Amino acid sequence: MNFDPERIVLCLNGIPIFRGGAPVGSTRGRAEKAMKAHDLEIEVNLGEGRAAARVWTCDLSHKYVDINASYIS
């Protein structure tokens, strides 16, 4: 089976920002506002099969990295 990028739907906090192989221009303002939220949910639907996965991650602050880089364990 060949992968079809036009089947991908990408949503940011529930706002579709990419589908049908192209950006969704009509949601740009809402997406920009969503990017300012404390928590972001990025959903990627590849339009293939029924498998699913969930990944939790964080954006570590510069201060956190500095503190943890300042000592040798």
Residue frames as a rotation matrix with the C-alpha (Angstrom) as fourth column:
MET 1
0.582 0.813 0.000 0.00
0.813 -0.582 0.000 0.00
0.000 0.000 -1.000 0.00
ASN 2
-0.366 -0.687 0.628 1.35
0.671 -0.663 -0.334 3.43
0.645 0.299 0.703 -0.92
PHE 3
-0.313 0.178 -0.933 1.30
0.795 -0.488 -0.360 6.26
-0.519 -0.854 0.011 1.59
ASP 4
0.007 0.418 0.908 -0.90
0.792 -0.556 0.250 9.18
0.610 0.718 -0.335 0.49
PRO 5
-0.823 -0.411 -0.391 0.10
0.567 -0.623 -0.539 12.51
-0.022 -0.666 0.746 2.12
GLU 6
-0.692 0.627 0.358 -3.19
-0.322 -0.712 0.624 14.04
0.646 0.316 0.695 1.01
ARG 7
0.215 0.780 -0.587 -4.96
0.313 0.514 0.798 11.87
0.925 -0.355 -0.134 3.61
ILE 8
-0.576 -0.515 -0.635 -3.09
0.762 -0.057 -0.645 13.48
0.296 -0.856 0.425 6.52
VAL 9
0.524 0.638 0.565 -5.04
0.212 -0.740 0.639 15.71
0.825 -0.215 -0.523 8.88
LEU 10
-0.532 -0.740 -0.412 -3.03
0.695 -0.104 -0.711 17.74
0.483 -0.665 0.569 11.40
CYS 11
0.552 0.765 0.333 -4.83
0.323 -0.564 0.760 19.50
0.769 -0.312 -0.558 14.26
LEU 12
-0.720 -0.692 0.046 -3.54
0.288 -0.359 -0.888 21.87
0.631 -0.626 0.458 16.92
ASN 13
-0.901 0.434 -0.028 -5.74
-0.071 -0.210 -0.975 21.92
-0.429 -0.876 0.220 20.03
GLY 14
-0.182 0.885 0.429 -8.56
0.553 0.453 -0.700 20.54
-0.813 0.110 -0.571 17.89
ILE 15
0.487 0.288 -0.825 -8.10
-0.397 -0.768 -0.503 23.14
-0.778 0.572 -0.259 15.15
PRO 16
0.584 -0.292 0.757 -7.36
0.691 0.668 -0.275 21.62
-0.426 0.684 0.592 11.73
ILE 17
0.395 -0.519 -0.758 -4.26
-0.346 -0.848 0.400 23.30
-0.851 0.104 -0.515 10.33
PHE 18
-0.601 -0.558 -0.573 -3.35
-0.762 0.183 0.621 20.87
-0.242 0.810 -0.535 7.53
ARG 19
-0.039 0.547 0.836 -5.50
0.040 0.837 -0.545 18.55
-0.998 0.012 -0.055 5.43
GLY 20
0.852 0.418 0.316 -5.85
0.272 0.162 -0.949 17.40
-0.448 0.894 0.024 1.85
GLY 21
0.247 -0.864 0.439 -2.14
0.969 0.205 -0.141 17.96
0.031 0.460 0.888 1.29
ALA 22
-0.258 -0.303 0.917 -2.24
0.400 -0.898 -0.184 21.68
0.879 0.319 0.353 2.13
PRO 23
-0.953 -0.066 -0.297 -2.44
0.298 -0.402 -0.866 24.14
-0.062 -0.913 0.403 5.03
VAL 24
0.058 0.997 0.042 -5.93
0.969 -0.066 0.237 25.17
0.239 0.027 -0.971 6.14
GLY 25
-0.715 -0.453 0.533 -5.73
0.425 -0.887 -0.182 28.94
0.554 0.096 0.827 5.72
SER 26
0.062 0.858 0.510 -9.14
-0.088 -0.504 0.859 29.70
0.994 -0.098 0.044 7.20
THR 27
0.840 0.252 -0.481 -8.04
0.403 0.306 0.863 28.52
0.364 -0.918 0.156 10.66
ARG 28
-0.057 -0.987 0.150 -4.72
0.557 -0.156 -0.816 30.39
0.828 0.037 0.559 10.82
GLY 29
-0.178 0.016 0.984 -5.86
-0.518 -0.852 -0.080 33.03
0.837 -0.524 0.160 13.33
ARG 30
0.796 0.526 0.300 -7.34
-0.546 0.410 0.730 30.44
0.261 -0.745 0.613 15.68
ALA 31
0.714 -0.595 -0.370 -4.20
0.552 0.803 -0.226 28.30
0.431 -0.043 0.901 15.37
GLU 32
-0.230 -0.817 0.530 -1.92
0.183 -0.571 -0.801 31.24
0.956 -0.087 0.280 16.17
LYS 33
0.149 0.379 0.913 -3.99
-0.822 -0.466 0.328 31.95
0.550 -0.800 0.242 19.30
ALA 34
0.960 0.241 -0.139 -3.87
-0.150 0.869 0.472 28.26
0.235 -0.432 0.871 20.29
MET 35
0.294 -0.934 -0.202 -0.05
0.471 0.326 -0.820 28.32
0.832 0.146 0.536 20.08
LYS 36
-0.318 -0.391 0.864 -0.03
-0.452 -0.738 -0.500 30.73
0.833 -0.549 0.058 23.03
ALA 37
0.741 0.662 0.110 -1.78
-0.448 0.365 0.816 28.23
0.500 -0.654 0.567 25.30
HIS 38
0.130 -0.676 0.726 0.12
-0.945 0.137 0.297 26.63
-0.300 -0.724 -0.621 28.18
ASP 39
-0.290 -0.144 0.946 -0.72
-0.040 0.990 0.139 23.13
-0.956 0.003 -0.293 26.95
LEU 40
-0.164 0.187 -0.969 -0.81
-0.971 -0.205 0.125 22.08
-0.175 0.961 0.215 23.30
GLU 41
0.107 0.214 0.971 -2.35
-0.002 0.977 -0.215 18.97
-0.994 0.021 0.105 21.83
ILE 42
-0.322 -0.271 -0.907 -1.04
-0.908 -0.184 0.377 18.02
-0.269 0.945 -0.187 18.41
GLU 43
0.224 0.485 0.846 -3.05
-0.111 0.875 -0.472 15.35
-0.968 0.012 0.249 16.63
VAL 44
-0.509 -0.409 -0.757 -1.80
-0.822 -0.028 0.568 13.70
-0.254 0.912 -0.322 13.45
ASN 45
0.368 0.645 0.670 -4.20
-0.189 0.757 -0.625 11.45
-0.910 0.103 0.401 11.58
LEU 46
-0.657 -0.737 -0.159 -2.42
-0.357 0.118 0.927 9.61
-0.665 0.665 -0.340 8.77
GLY 47
0.140 0.824 -0.550 -5.69
-0.949 -0.046 -0.311 8.40
-0.281 0.565 0.775 7.27
GLU 48
-0.156 -0.278 -0.948 -4.47
-0.565 0.812 -0.145 4.79
0.810 0.513 -0.284 7.36
GLY 49
-0.449 -0.104 -0.888 -5.59
0.335 0.901 -0.275 1.89
0.828 -0.421 -0.370 9.51
ARG 50
0.628 0.774 0.083 -6.85
0.093 -0.181 0.979 1.85
0.772 -0.607 -0.186 13.08
ALA 51
0.012 -0.707 -0.707 -3.62
0.926 0.274 -0.258 2.00
0.376 -0.652 0.659 15.12
ALA 52
0.760 0.203 0.617 -3.12
-0.009 -0.947 0.321 4.80
0.650 -0.250 -0.718 17.61
ALA 53
-0.106 -0.800 -0.590 -0.39
0.892 0.186 -0.412 6.12
0.440 -0.570 0.694 19.89
ARG 54
0.915 0.313 0.256 -0.12
0.156 -0.857 0.492 8.83
0.373 -0.410 -0.832 22.52
VAL 55
-0.108 -0.984 -0.138 3.07
0.822 -0.010 -0.569 10.66
0.559 -0.175 0.811 23.44
TRP 56
0.931 0.277 -0.237 3.51
0.365 -0.727 0.582 13.06
-0.011 -0.628 -0.778 26.36
THR 57
-0.064 -0.977 0.202 6.37
0.901 -0.144 -0.409 15.52
0.428 0.156 0.890 26.21
CYS 58
0.737 0.258 -0.625 7.38
0.529 -0.796 0.295 18.91
-0.421 -0.548 -0.723 27.55
ASP 59
0.483 -0.590 0.647 9.38
0.322 -0.567 -0.758 21.92
0.814 0.575 -0.084 26.56
LEU 60
0.326 -0.428 -0.843 12.04
0.942 0.073 0.327 22.27
-0.078 -0.901 0.428 29.20
SER 61
0.999 0.037 -0.038 12.86
0.037 -0.999 0.005 25.84
-0.038 -0.006 -0.999 30.14
HIS 62
0.399 -0.908 0.123 16.34
-0.070 -0.164 -0.984 27.22
0.914 0.384 -0.129 29.59
LYS 63
0.077 -0.340 0.937 16.76
-0.945 -0.324 -0.040 27.61
0.317 -0.883 -0.346 33.36
TYR 64
0.799 0.268 0.538 15.93
-0.453 0.857 0.245 23.93
-0.396 -0.440 0.806 33.94
VAL 65
0.851 -0.524 -0.024 18.55
0.329 0.570 -0.753 22.87
0.408 0.633 0.658 31.40
ASP 66
0.185 -0.810 0.556 21.14
-0.426 -0.576 -0.698 25.22
0.886 -0.108 -0.452 32.93
ILE 67
0.331 0.002 0.944 20.56
-0.941 0.078 0.330 23.86
-0.073 -0.997 0.028 36.45
ASN 68
0.850 0.094 0.518 20.84
-0.146 0.987 0.062 20.24
-0.506 -0.128 0.853 35.33
ALA 69
0.770 -0.628 0.111 23.89
0.317 0.226 -0.921 20.89
0.553 0.744 0.374 33.18
SER 70
0.458 -0.588 0.667 25.82
-0.630 -0.744 -0.223 22.59
0.627 -0.318 -0.711 35.97
TYR 71
0.183 -0.419 0.889 26.76
-0.850 0.387 0.357 19.43
-0.494 -0.821 -0.285 37.85
ILE 72
-0.367 -0.361 -0.857 28.30
-0.710 0.704 0.008 16.06
0.601 0.611 -0.515 37.05
SER 73
0.552 0.635 0.541 26.43
-0.833 0.448 0.324 13.00
-0.036 -0.630 0.776 38.22
